[in-house]
Amino acid sequence: SQTIHQWPATLVQPVGSPLSLECTVEGTSNPNLYWYRQAAGRGLQLLFYSVGIGQISSEVPQNLSASRPQDRQFILSSKKLLLSDSGFYLCAWSASWDRWEKLFFGSGTQLSVL
Amino acid sequence: KQEVTQIPAALSVPEGENLVLNCSFTDSAIYNLQWFRQDPGKGLTSLLLIQSSQREQTSGRLNASLDKSSGRSTLYIAASQPGDSATYLCAFSSGAGSYQLTFGKGTKLSVIP
C-alpha cells in the first residue's frame, strides 16, 4: 500500500532563517506531488505541484521554492523566512494513472516563524 | 476560478443525530468533487470522491451528493458519533489534475456525547 511521510511535525524558526521541509511517498511510482499551506481561518492554498522529477509548477509567487530531486521526494525550501510564512504545510500526492486523481495527504508540518 | 463556500463554519449536534454539511461553488464546469476530513493538527483524509457524471457516493454512514445545476454539494452523516468530530472540507476541480482543486474553508463539526 502507498504511504506518505512528511517531517518535521512541528518547527519553530526565527525570521530570516532558512527552511527545508521534506516529503516522501512509498509504494507507488511517478506520483503527482503537491505542497499546500493552510493558514488560520483560510482555506488550503496550493503552493507547488510536480508531475515528474525536476518539473515544478508554482501557483503563488512568494519566497518559497520547491524541488523534486527524486521520483518520490518533494522538498519545500526558503532561504529567508518571513513572519507571513507561518502556517500549516501539507504535502500530498495523487496517482498519475488515476483519471480522477484522488488526493492523499501527509500529516502536516506546523511552522511558526518568530 | 472556482469559489467554494461552506456553511456553517461550525456545527454542534448531539450524538445520534443525522446531519447535513453544505458546500456551494460558483462554476458549473465540475470535473469532480472531493470531501475530506481533518482532525486537529493533522492532515486531510479523503472521504468521498464524486465524478462529474455521478450524482452521489456512499461510504458507510456517509453520503455525498452533487447537484451541478444548483452549484451545491452536501455531505450527509447518519447517526453521528463523537468520533465524527472534525473539520470537513469540500474541494472542487474544474478540470483534470488535482492541481486544479479549490478547497472550501471547512465546517467544524462537534458531536456531543
Interface residues (C-beta under 8 A of the other chain):
Chain A: Q6 N32 Y34 G41 R42 G43 L44 L46 Y49 S57 E59 F88 L90 A92 S94 R99 W100 E101 K102 L103 F104 F105 G106 S107 G108 Q110
Chain B: V4 N32 Q34 F36 G41 K42 G43 L44 T45 S46 L49 Q51 L89 A91 S93 A96 G97 S98 Y99 L101 T102 F103 G104 K105 G106
